[in-house]
Amino acid sequence: MKEYKAPTIAYKPQRRKVSTRVWRVLLLILADIIALSAASFLALVLDANLDFVSLAKSTYLSNALRFTPLYLVIGIAVFALFKLYNSLWEYASFDEALHILAACVVVDVLSFILMKLFKLKMPMSYHVLNGILLAAMIIAIRFSYRLLRRNWLHTNRGGRRTLLIGAGRSGLITLTDLQASKNADNKIIAIVDDDPSKWGQHLMGVRIVGGRDKILETVKKRSIEEIIIAIPSATNIQRREIIDICRETDCKLRIIPSLIQLSNGEVSISQMRNVQIEDLLGRDSVKVDLSGIMDYVKGRTILVTGGGGSIGSELCRQIAANEPKALLIFDIYENNAYDIQMELKRKYPELKLEALIGSVRDRDRLDAVFEAYHPDYVFHAAAHKHVPLMEVSPNEAIKNNVFGTLNVARAADEYHAKRMLLISTDKAVNPTNVMGASKRICEMIVQTMNNHSETEYVAVRFGNVLGSNGSVIPLFKKQIEQGGPVTVTHRDIIRYFMTIPEAVSLVLQAGAYAKGGEIFVLDMGKPVRIDELARNMIKLSGFEPDVDIHITYTGLRPGEKLFEELLMDEEGMTKTDNELIYIGHPIDVDEKEFTAGLKRLHDLCEKNSPRIRDEVKRIVKTYHEPSKG
């Protein structure tokens, strides 16, 4: 057997190329040497009143020539100390001009002192003129590159013909970055701003053509292909009004990041995002008194069931930011629990954090968790929520939602938790599906428990949240990415929407208001027609509905109704300090009948009985068959 020999690889050292940056620095030093020499010579000429004959005969010229080598060394050294060779030419600014001016003053003062020491006589006017000329030349060298580069890029760049909306500071940052960037694929053709004092003026060489009423005209007249909205300070209502105008065009829409992120350098224009459906909510973002949240969360042990889900994970994020004593993430799905655990560990390394795997159906597991950690506050977000799936598996909805809630509520009472907050849904109001009816039973459980326990039990009811698992927004996005069709159940179906962080912040604030027994109702803003939502998403993706991507109507799904309600008629509403949070007056529950109904429901669940729906109807009097359409 022959001995194995590794193949010999001949190493050939490659000649390293001189980087572009080195060439730029060398070129800049050469330009500065020329500027230093030219400034000195021109200062002599001007001081001699342009009399070259007398200048040639004077000792000043010979003294200047003798000092020139040292003068050049001083100049380049001082410029290097002032880091004039580390700046990016394309971003030369007013601050850099001041920096250059200071460097030139130092060079001039040092040359004056050294010429005195070497007894090289020169008139004082020479030094003054030399300093002025040197500063002017050095600044001109730096800024001429930026000017030439910007004009060349703007003139010769192809890319999408773009309309910029917003001529404020954010618009200036956007325009500056786009014009300076080699990779930007936008050519700003015109600017729109609602400030009449800016109309007709130019920003970085681009004309401000007028206010928002000029958008459609400019798009048509200038063959605009893309619109960039650079007004981060605008309210959601103002932004939606502008987006609504832009949607009448065929242009792609994009929005810059926040002005603070831009100015802090956290993001760049290259990270501009497409207009998202959140921008079309038609209301301002929800503002929450965080100090009120901190008062009852800080220093407490908090348990979040379903902590890995859409709502649960956001609850964990916002709670973790307010210094709890400990945060317990309880979830049956280990991957989700692990993801939020790792995220929070990175962000809050000092936080006492536990990810606990288990099911709310398992009363023994819950007892073990409560006994080990004794949580002060319990946020119960664990639930089956997918309406059509629960219509097919109604027993599972009851087992998880109803008896999972009952298990958590009993453990909270037995282990003396201060408060339990149930995450409910608008589908609990006059439910037409098992999922909604199960959540109504959950509300009845916490209201009943509140009458017999020192623990405060409350529920918070809200509608759909944007981007949650199983919601319509991710579905539409996926269908659009696949080229359609986009499926809408019914032309007239409407829903309320709120972002996940908004909903959770209101849930936490409702928890601060709670005294026990309340059903808090969140104001979800204006309802959104799902058909219009689908069409908007298609247009915002750069396509034309029913032409590029078709919409198909599939009919209402099992248990689905055309519109959701947030409050039952008999509940009424009471205002809180937050105008987006209301309290529904509790409906009286016959506790004896309710307890007997829960027992019958439990027995039917254990048998996976097909009669489960009938018993749910006996308990939830407002549960009725869904509308057909």
C-alpha positions as CSV (number, residue, x, y, z in Angstrom):
1,M,0.0,0.0,0.0
2,K,1.5,3.3,-1.1
3,E,2.0,6.0,1.4
4,Y,-0.4,8.9,1.0
5,K,1.1,12.2,0.2
6,A,-0.8,15.4,0.4
7,P,-0.8,17.4,-2.8
8,T,1.6,20.3,-2.8
9,I,0.0,23.6,-3.4
10,A,2.3,26.2,-4.8
11,Y,1.8,29.6,-3.1
12,K,2.1,32.5,-5.3
13,P,2.0,35.8,-3.5
14,Q,-0.3,38.2,-5.2
15,R,0.5,41.8,-5.6
16,R,-1.9,43.9,-3.5
17,K,-3.7,46.6,-5.3
18,V,-3.5,50.1,-3.9
19,S,-6.9,50.9,-2.5
20,T,-9.1,53.7,-3.9
21,R,-8.8,55.4,-0.6
22,V,-5.0,55.6,-0.8
23,W,-5.2,57.1,-4.2
24,R,-7.7,59.6,-3.0
25,V,-5.5,60.7,-0.1
26,L,-2.4,60.9,-2.4
27,L,-4.4,63.0,-4.9
28,L,-5.7,65.2,-2.1
29,I,-2.1,65.8,-0.7
30,L,-1.0,66.7,-4.2
31,A,-3.8,69.2,-4.5
32,D,-3.0,70.7,-1.1
33,I,0.7,71.1,-2.1
34,I,-0.4,73.0,-5.2
35,A,-2.8,75.1,-3.0
36,L,-0.2,75.9,-0.4
37,S,2.3,77.0,-3.1
38,A,-0.3,78.9,-5.1
39,A,-1.6,80.7,-2.0
40,S,1.9,81.8,-1.0
41,F,2.7,83.1,-4.5
42,L,-0.7,84.9,-5.0
43,A,-0.3,86.5,-1.6
44,L,3.0,88.0,-2.7
45,V,1.6,89.1,-6.0
46,L,-1.4,90.8,-4.4
47,D,0.7,92.4,-1.7
48,A,2.9,93.9,-4.5
49,N,-0.2,95.3,-6.3
50,L,0.4,92.9,-9.2
51,D,3.8,94.6,-9.9
52,F,5.8,91.5,-11.0
53,V,8.9,93.5,-11.8
54,S,9.3,95.0,-8.3
55,L,8.3,91.6,-6.8
56,A,11.1,89.8,-8.7
57,K,13.7,92.3,-7.4
58,S,12.4,92.2,-3.7
59,T,13.8,89.9,-1.0
60,Y,10.3,88.8,-0.2
61,L,10.2,86.4,-3.2
62,S,13.5,84.8,-2.3
63,N,12.5,84.5,1.3
64,A,9.2,82.8,0.3
65,L,11.0,80.4,-2.0
66,R,13.5,79.5,0.7
67,F,10.7,78.8,3.2
68,T,8.5,76.9,0.7
69,P,9.8,73.3,1.5
70,L,9.3,73.8,5.2
71,Y,6.0,75.5,4.6
72,L,4.7,72.6,2.6
73,V,5.8,70.1,5.3
74,I,4.0,72.2,8.0
75,G,0.9,72.5,5.9
76,I,0.5,68.8,5.1
77,A,1.4,67.8,8.7
78,V,-1.2,70.2,10.2
79,F,-3.9,69.1,7.7
80,A,-3.1,65.5,8.7
81,L,-3.4,66.3,12.4
82,F,-6.7,68.0,11.8
83,K,-7.8,64.7,10.0
84,L,-8.6,66.5,6.7
85,Y,-7.5,63.4,4.9
86,N,-9.9,61.1,6.7
87,S,-13.1,63.0,5.6
88,L,-15.3,61.7,2.8
89,W,-15.3,64.3,0.0
90,E,-18.8,63.6,-1.0
91,Y,-20.1,64.5,2.4
92,A,-18.2,67.8,2.8
93,S,-20.3,70.0,5.1
94,F,-20.3,73.3,7.0
95,D,-18.7,71.6,10.0
96,E,-15.8,70.5,7.8
97,A,-15.5,74.0,6.4
98,L,-14.9,75.3,9.9
99,H,-12.4,72.5,10.5
100,I,-10.5,73.4,7.4
101,L,-10.6,77.1,8.4
102,A,-9.1,76.3,11.8
103,A,-6.3,74.2,10.2
104,C,-5.4,77.0,7.7
105,V,-5.2,79.5,10.6
106,V,-2.8,77.2,12.4
107,V,-0.7,76.7,9.3
108,D,-0.5,80.5,8.8
109,V,0.3,81.3,12.4
110,L,3.1,78.6,12.5
111,S,4.6,79.9,9.2
112,F,4.6,83.4,10.6
113,I,6.4,82.3,13.8
114,L,9.0,80.2,12.0
115,M,9.8,82.9,9.4
116,K,10.4,85.3,12.3
117,L,12.7,82.7,14.0
118,F,14.6,82.2,10.7
119,K,14.7,86.0,10.2
120,L,12.9,85.7,6.8
121,K,11.4,89.1,6.6
122,M,7.9,89.3,5.1
123,P,5.2,92.0,5.3
124,M,2.3,91.4,7.7
125,S,-0.2,91.8,4.9
126,Y,1.4,88.8,3.2
127,H,0.5,86.5,6.1
128,V,-3.1,87.8,6.2
129,L,-3.6,87.4,2.5
130,N,-1.9,84.0,2.5
131,G,-4.2,82.7,5.3
132,I,-7.3,83.9,3.5
133,L,-6.3,82.5,0.1
134,L,-5.2,79.2,1.6
135,A,-8.5,78.6,3.4
136,A,-10.4,79.5,0.3
137,M,-8.4,77.1,-1.9
138,I,-8.5,74.2,0.5
139,I,-12.3,74.6,1.0
140,A,-12.8,74.9,-2.7
141,I,-10.8,71.6,-3.3
142,R,-13.0,69.7,-0.8
143,F,-16.4,71.1,-1.9
144,S,-15.7,71.1,-5.7
145,Y,-15.5,67.3,-5.6
146,R,-18.9,67.1,-3.9
147,L,-20.4,69.6,-6.3
148,L,-19.1,68.0,-9.4
149,R,-19.9,64.5,-8.2
150,R,-23.5,65.4,-7.2
151,N,-24.1,67.2,-10.5
152,W,-22.6,64.4,-12.5
153,L,-24.7,61.8,-10.7
154,H,-27.9,63.8,-11.0
155,T,-27.3,64.5,-14.7
156,N,-26.1,61.1,-15.8
157,R,-27.8,58.7,-13.4
158,G,-30.6,56.7,-14.8
159,G,-32.8,54.9,-12.3
160,R,-36.4,55.5,-11.4
161,R,-37.8,59.0,-11.9
162,T,-38.8,59.9,-8.3
163,L,-41.0,62.5,-6.6
164,L,-40.0,63.4,-3.1
165,I,-42.7,64.4,-0.7
166,G,-41.4,66.6,2.1
167,A,-38.9,69.5,1.9
168,G,-38.1,69.7,5.6
169,R,-35.0,68.4,7.4
170,S,-36.0,64.8,6.7
171,G,-36.4,65.5,3.0
172,L,-33.0,67.2,3.0
173,I,-31.3,64.2,4.6
174,T,-33.1,61.9,2.1
175,L,-32.2,64.0,-0.9
176,T,-28.6,64.4,0.2
177,D,-28.1,60.7,0.8
178,L,-29.7,59.7,-2.5
179,Q,-27.6,62.2,-4.5
180,A,-24.4,61.1,-2.8
181,S,-25.0,57.4,-3.0
182,K,-23.6,55.4,-5.8
183,N,-26.0,52.6,-5.2
184,A,-29.2,54.6,-5.1
185,D,-31.6,53.8,-7.9
186,N,-33.6,56.9,-7.7
187,K,-33.4,60.2,-9.6
188,I,-35.3,62.9,-7.7
189,I,-37.2,64.9,-10.4
190,A,-39.3,67.2,-8.2
191,I,-40.3,67.9,-4.6
192,V,-43.7,68.5,-3.0
193,D,-44.3,70.2,0.3
194,D,-47.4,71.7,1.9
195,D,-45.5,74.8,3.1
196,P,-46.4,77.6,0.6
197,S,-43.2,79.6,1.6
198,K,-41.1,76.8,0.0
199,W,-43.0,76.7,-3.3
200,G,-40.9,77.6,-6.4
201,Q,-37.6,77.3,-4.4
202,H,-34.9,74.7,-5.0
203,L,-33.6,72.1,-2.5
204,M,-30.2,70.7,-3.5
205,G,-30.9,71.8,-7.1
206,V,-34.4,70.2,-7.2
207,R,-37.5,72.4,-7.6
208,I,-40.3,72.4,-5.0
209,V,-43.3,72.4,-7.3
210,G,-46.1,73.0,-4.8
211,G,-48.2,71.2,-2.2
212,R,-50.0,67.8,-2.2
213,D,-52.5,69.1,-4.7
214,K,-49.6,69.0,-7.2
215,I,-48.8,65.3,-6.7
216,L,-51.1,63.9,-9.5
217,E,-50.2,66.6,-11.9
218,T,-46.4,66.2,-11.3
219,V,-46.5,62.4,-11.6
220,K,-48.3,62.7,-15.0
221,K,-46.3,65.7,-16.3
222,R,-42.8,64.4,-15.2
223,S,-43.4,60.7,-15.9
224,I,-42.8,59.8,-12.2
225,E,-42.2,56.1,-11.5
226,E,-41.7,56.2,-7.7
227,I,-42.8,58.4,-4.8
228,I,-40.8,58.7,-1.6
229,I,-42.6,60.1,1.5
230,A,-40.2,61.9,3.8
231,I,-42.5,63.3,6.5
232,P,-41.8,61.2,9.6
233,S,-43.3,64.0,11.8
234,A,-46.7,63.8,10.2
235,T,-49.5,62.1,12.1
236,N,-51.0,58.9,10.8
237,I,-54.1,60.7,9.6
238,Q,-52.0,63.2,7.6
239,R,-49.8,60.4,6.2
240,R,-52.9,58.4,5.2
241,E,-54.3,61.4,3.4
242,I,-51.1,61.8,1.3
243,I,-50.9,58.0,0.7
244,D,-54.5,58.0,-0.5
245,I,-53.6,60.6,-3.1
246,C,-50.5,58.7,-4.1
247,R,-52.5,55.5,-4.5
248,E,-54.4,57.1,-7.4
249,T,-51.1,56.9,-9.4
250,D,-49.3,53.8,-10.6
251,C,-46.2,54.8,-8.7
252,K,-44.4,52.6,-6.2
253,L,-44.6,54.1,-2.7
254,R,-41.8,54.1,-0.1
255,I,-41.5,55.8,3.3
256,I,-38.2,56.8,4.9
257,P,-37.3,55.7,8.4
258,S,-37.9,58.1,11.3
259,L,-36.0,61.3,11.3
260,I,-34.3,60.4,14.6
261,Q,-33.0,57.2,13.2
262,L,-31.7,59.0,10.1
263,S,-30.0,61.8,12.0
264,N,-28.5,59.3,14.5
265,G,-27.1,57.2,11.7
266,E,-29.1,54.1,12.9
267,V,-30.4,53.5,9.5
268,S,-29.7,54.9,6.0
269,I,-31.8,55.8,3.0
270,S,-30.9,52.4,1.5
271,Q,-33.2,50.9,4.2
272,M,-36.3,52.9,3.1
273,R,-39.3,50.7,3.6
274,N,-42.3,50.2,1.4
275,V,-45.5,51.7,2.5
276,Q,-47.1,49.3,4.9
277,I,-50.7,48.6,5.7
278,E,-50.2,50.1,9.2
279,D,-49.7,53.5,7.5
280,L,-53.4,53.2,6.3
281,L,-55.0,52.8,9.7
282,G,-56.2,56.4,9.5
283,R,-55.5,57.3,13.1
284,D,-52.5,58.4,15.2
285,S,-50.5,55.7,17.1
286,V,-51.8,54.9,20.5
287,K,-50.0,56.7,23.3
288,V,-49.7,55.0,26.7
289,D,-48.7,56.3,30.1
290,L,-45.7,54.0,30.6
291,S,-45.1,55.3,34.1
292,G,-48.5,53.9,35.2
293,I,-47.4,50.5,33.8
294,M,-44.1,50.6,35.6
295,D,-45.8,51.2,39.0
296,Y,-47.5,47.9,39.1
297,V,-45.1,45.8,37.0
298,K,-41.8,47.0,38.5
299,G,-40.4,44.6,41.1
300,R,-43.1,42.0,40.6
301,T,-43.2,38.4,39.4
302,I,-45.2,38.3,36.2
303,L,-46.5,35.1,34.5
304,V,-47.6,35.3,30.8
305,T,-49.4,32.2,29.5
306,G,-49.1,31.7,25.8
307,G,-45.9,33.9,26.1
308,G,-44.5,32.7,22.8
309,G,-47.5,33.8,20.7
310,S,-48.1,37.0,18.9
311,I,-49.8,38.8,21.8
312,G,-48.0,36.9,24.5
313,S,-44.5,37.6,23.2
314,E,-45.2,41.4,22.8
315,L,-46.6,41.3,26.4
316,C,-43.2,39.8,27.5
317,R,-41.3,42.5,25.6
318,Q,-43.1,45.4,27.1
319,I,-43.2,43.9,30.6
320,A,-39.4,43.1,30.4
321,A,-38.7,46.8,29.7
322,N,-40.3,47.8,33.0
323,E,-38.0,46.0,35.4
324,P,-40.1,43.2,36.8
325,K,-38.6,41.1,39.6
326,A,-39.1,38.0,37.4
327,L,-40.8,37.2,34.1
328,L,-42.2,33.7,33.5
329,I,-42.9,32.7,29.8
330,F,-45.4,29.8,29.8
331,D,-46.1,28.1,26.5
332,I,-46.8,24.7,25.1
333,Y,-44.8,25.4,21.9
334,E,-41.1,25.3,22.8
335,N,-39.8,27.0,19.7
336,N,-41.8,30.2,20.2
337,A,-40.9,30.2,23.9
338,Y,-37.2,29.7,23.1
339,D,-37.2,32.5,20.5
340,I,-38.7,35.2,22.9
341,Q,-36.5,34.0,25.7
342,M,-33.3,34.4,23.6
343,E,-34.5,37.8,22.4
344,L,-35.1,39.1,25.9
345,K,-31.9,37.6,27.3
346,R,-29.9,39.6,24.7
347,K,-31.8,42.8,25.4
348,Y,-32.1,42.5,29.2
349,P,-29.2,40.3,30.5
350,E,-29.9,41.2,34.1
351,L,-33.6,40.1,33.9
352,K,-34.6,37.0,35.9
353,L,-36.3,35.1,33.0
354,E,-37.8,31.6,32.9
355,A,-39.2,29.9,29.8
356,L,-41.6,27.2,31.1
357,I,-43.1,24.6,28.8
358,G,-46.5,23.3,29.6
359,S,-50.2,23.4,28.7
360,V,-52.9,25.4,30.5
361,R,-55.0,22.3,30.2
362,D,-52.7,20.5,32.6
363,R,-53.8,21.7,36.1
364,D,-51.0,19.8,37.9
365,R,-48.4,21.6,35.7
366,L,-49.9,24.9,36.5
367,D,-50.0,24.2,40.2
368,A,-46.3,23.3,40.1
369,V,-45.5,26.6,38.3
370,F,-47.6,28.7,40.7
371,E,-46.2,26.9,43.8
372,A,-42.6,27.4,42.6
373,Y,-42.8,31.0,41.6
374,H,-45.9,32.6,43.2
375,P,-46.6,35.1,40.4
376,D,-48.0,38.5,41.4
377,Y,-49.7,39.2,38.1
378,V,-50.9,36.7,35.5
379,F,-51.5,37.7,31.9
380,H,-53.5,34.9,30.3
381,A,-52.9,34.9,26.5
382,A,-52.9,31.2,25.8
383,A,-55.8,30.2,23.5
384,H,-56.9,28.6,20.3
385,K,-58.0,31.6,18.2
386,H,-58.4,30.4,14.6
387,V,-62.1,30.6,13.9
388,P,-62.5,28.1,10.9
389,L,-60.2,25.5,12.6
390,M,-62.1,25.6,15.8
391,E,-65.4,25.2,14.0
392,V,-64.0,21.8,12.8
393,S,-62.6,20.9,16.2
394,P,-65.0,22.6,18.7
395,N,-64.1,20.3,21.6
396,E,-60.5,21.4,21.4
397,A,-61.5,25.1,21.5
398,I,-63.5,24.4,24.7
399,K,-60.7,22.2,26.3
400,N,-58.0,24.8,25.7
401,N,-59.8,28.1,25.9
402,V,-62.5,27.5,28.6
403,F,-60.9,24.9,30.8
404,G,-57.4,26.3,30.3
405,T,-58.7,29.6,31.5
406,L,-60.5,27.9,34.5
407,N,-57.3,26.2,35.5
408,V,-55.3,29.4,35.4
409,A,-58.0,31.3,37.3
410,R,-58.2,28.7,40.0
411,A,-54.4,28.6,40.4
412,A,-54.3,32.4,40.6
413,D,-56.8,32.2,43.4
414,E,-55.2,29.3,45.3
415,Y,-51.7,30.8,45.2
416,H,-52.9,34.4,46.0
417,A,-51.9,36.2,42.8
418,K,-52.8,39.8,43.0
419,R,-54.4,40.0,39.6
420,M,-55.2,37.9,36.5
421,L,-55.9,39.5,33.2
422,L,-57.6,37.6,30.4
423,I,-56.9,38.4,26.8
424,S,-60.4,38.3,25.1
425,T,-61.7,39.2,21.7
426,D,-64.4,41.1,19.9
427,K,-65.6,37.7,18.6
428,A,-67.0,37.0,22.2
429,V,-69.7,39.6,21.5
430,N,-72.8,37.9,20.0
431,P,-70.6,35.0,18.8
432,T,-71.3,33.2,15.6
433,N,-68.5,30.6,16.1
434,V,-67.3,28.3,18.8
435,M,-64.0,30.2,19.3
436,G,-65.9,33.4,20.1
437,A,-68.4,31.6,22.3
438,S,-65.5,29.9,24.2
439,K,-63.9,33.3,24.9
440,R,-67.3,34.6,26.1
441,I,-67.4,31.7,28.6
442,C,-63.8,32.7,29.6
443,E,-65.0,36.2,30.4
444,M,-67.9,34.7,32.5
445,I,-65.3,32.6,34.4
446,V,-63.2,35.5,35.4
447,Q,-66.2,37.6,36.3
448,T,-67.5,34.8,38.5
449,M,-64.1,34.1,40.1
450,N,-63.8,37.8,40.9
451,N,-66.9,37.5,43.2
452,H,-65.3,34.9,45.4
453,S,-61.5,35.6,45.4
454,E,-59.1,38.2,46.8
455,T,-57.4,38.0,43.4
456,E,-58.6,40.7,41.0
457,Y,-59.9,39.2,37.7
458,V,-60.4,41.3,34.6
459,A,-60.6,40.8,30.8
460,V,-59.5,43.0,27.9
461,R,-61.4,42.7,24.7
462,F,-60.1,43.9,21.3
463,G,-60.3,43.1,17.6
464,N,-57.8,41.9,15.0
465,V,-54.1,42.8,15.4
466,L,-51.9,43.4,12.3
467,G,-49.4,40.7,11.5
468,S,-50.5,38.2,14.2
469,N,-50.1,34.5,13.5
470,G,-53.0,33.4,11.3
471,S,-54.3,36.9,10.5
472,V,-55.3,38.2,7.1
473,I,-52.4,40.6,6.5
474,P,-49.6,37.9,6.3
475,L,-52.0,35.8,4.2
476,F,-52.5,38.6,1.7
477,K,-48.7,39.3,1.6
478,K,-47.9,35.7,0.8
479,Q,-50.6,35.5,-1.9
480,I,-49.3,38.7,-3.5
481,E,-45.7,37.4,-3.4
482,Q,-47.0,34.2,-5.2
483,G,-48.7,36.3,-7.9
484,G,-52.2,35.8,-6.6
485,P,-55.1,35.3,-6.5
486,V,-55.8,37.2,-3.3
487,T,-58.8,35.5,-1.5
488,V,-61.4,37.6,0.2
489,T,-64.3,35.8,1.8
490,H,-67.0,38.5,1.1
491,R,-67.1,41.9,-0.6
492,D,-68.7,43.6,2.4
493,I,-66.8,42.0,5.3
494,I,-65.3,44.5,7.7
495,R,-62.8,44.2,10.6
496,Y,-61.2,46.4,13.2
497,F,-57.4,46.5,13.3
498,M,-54.7,47.6,15.6
499,T,-50.9,46.9,15.7
500,I,-49.7,44.3,18.2
501,P,-47.6,46.8,20.2
502,E,-50.5,49.2,20.4
503,A,-52.9,46.5,21.6
504,V,-50.5,45.2,24.2
505,S,-49.7,48.6,25.6
506,L,-53.4,49.2,26.0
507,V,-53.8,45.8,27.7
508,L,-51.0,46.7,30.1
509,Q,-52.6,50.1,30.9
510,A,-56.0,48.4,31.4
511,G,-54.3,46.2,33.9
512,A,-53.2,49.3,35.8
513,Y,-56.8,50.6,35.9
514,A,-58.3,47.3,37.0
515,K,-60.0,46.9,40.3
516,G,-61.6,43.5,39.6
517,G,-64.5,42.3,37.5
518,E,-64.2,44.6,34.6
519,I,-64.3,43.8,30.9
520,F,-62.1,46.5,29.3
521,V,-62.9,47.3,25.7
522,L,-60.2,48.9,23.4
523,D,-61.2,51.5,20.9
524,M,-60.0,49.9,17.6
525,G,-60.5,53.0,15.5
526,K,-62.4,52.9,12.2
527,P,-63.4,49.5,10.8
528,V,-61.6,48.4,7.6
529,R,-63.3,46.8,4.6
530,I,-61.3,43.7,3.9
531,D,-61.9,44.0,0.1
532,E,-60.4,47.5,0.2
533,L,-57.6,46.3,2.4
534,A,-56.7,43.6,-0.2
535,R,-56.8,46.1,-3.1
536,N,-54.6,48.6,-1.1
537,M,-52.0,45.9,-0.4
538,I,-51.9,44.9,-4.0
539,K,-51.4,48.5,-5.1
540,L,-48.8,49.2,-2.5
541,S,-46.9,46.2,-3.8
542,G,-46.7,47.9,-7.2
543,F,-49.5,45.9,-8.9
544,E,-52.9,46.7,-10.3
545,P,-55.9,44.8,-8.7
546,D,-57.8,42.5,-11.1
547,V,-55.2,43.1,-13.8
548,D,-51.8,42.0,-12.4
549,I,-53.2,40.2,-9.4
550,H,-56.8,39.0,-9.2
551,I,-59.1,39.0,-6.2
552,T,-61.4,36.0,-5.7
553,Y,-64.4,35.9,-3.3
554,T,-64.6,32.5,-1.5
555,G,-67.7,33.1,0.7
556,L,-67.9,33.4,4.5
557,R,-66.0,30.6,6.3
558,P,-67.6,28.5,9.0
559,G,-68.5,30.6,12.0
560,E,-67.5,33.9,10.3
561,K,-69.7,37.0,10.2
562,L,-69.6,40.2,8.2
563,F,-68.7,42.5,11.0
564,E,-67.4,42.2,14.5
565,E,-68.7,44.0,17.6
566,L,-66.7,45.0,20.7
567,L,-69.6,45.4,23.1
568,M,-72.9,43.7,23.8
569,D,-75.8,46.1,23.9
570,E,-76.7,45.4,27.5
571,E,-73.1,46.1,28.7
572,G,-72.9,49.8,28.1
573,M,-69.6,51.6,28.5
574,T,-67.7,53.8,31.0
575,K,-64.8,55.9,30.1
576,T,-61.3,55.6,31.6
577,D,-58.5,58.2,31.8
578,N,-57.4,56.8,28.4
579,E,-59.9,57.7,25.7
580,L,-59.1,54.5,23.9
581,I,-60.0,52.2,26.8
582,Y,-63.6,51.7,28.0
583,I,-65.1,49.5,30.7
584,G,-68.1,47.4,29.8
585,H,-70.6,47.0,32.7
586,P,-70.6,43.3,33.7
587,I,-73.7,41.3,32.8
588,D,-75.1,39.3,35.7
589,V,-74.3,35.6,35.6
590,D,-76.5,33.0,37.3
591,E,-73.5,31.3,39.0
592,K,-75.4,28.1,40.0
593,E,-76.6,27.6,36.4
594,F,-73.2,28.6,35.0
595,T,-71.3,26.1,37.3
596,A,-73.7,23.3,36.3
597,G,-73.2,24.2,32.6
598,L,-69.4,24.1,33.0
599,K,-69.7,20.6,34.5
600,R,-71.8,19.4,31.6
601,L,-69.4,21.0,29.2
602,H,-66.4,19.3,30.8
603,D,-68.1,15.9,30.6
604,L,-69.0,16.4,26.9
605,C,-65.4,17.5,26.2
606,E,-64.0,14.4,27.9
607,K,-66.1,12.3,25.5
608,N,-65.3,14.5,22.5
609,S,-69.1,14.6,22.1
610,P,-70.6,16.1,18.9
611,R,-73.2,17.7,21.1
612,I,-70.7,20.2,22.5
613,R,-72.0,23.0,20.4
614,D,-75.5,22.6,21.9
615,E,-74.2,23.0,25.4
616,V,-72.2,26.0,24.5
617,K,-75.5,27.6,23.2
618,R,-77.1,26.9,26.6
619,I,-74.4,28.7,28.4
620,V,-73.9,31.6,26.0
621,K,-77.4,32.8,25.2
622,T,-76.1,35.3,22.6
623,Y,-74.4,32.5,20.5
624,H,-76.2,32.0,17.2
625,E,-75.6,30.6,13.8
626,P,-73.5,32.7,11.5
627,S,-74.8,34.8,8.7
628,K,-74.7,33.2,5.2
629,G,-73.2,35.1,2.3
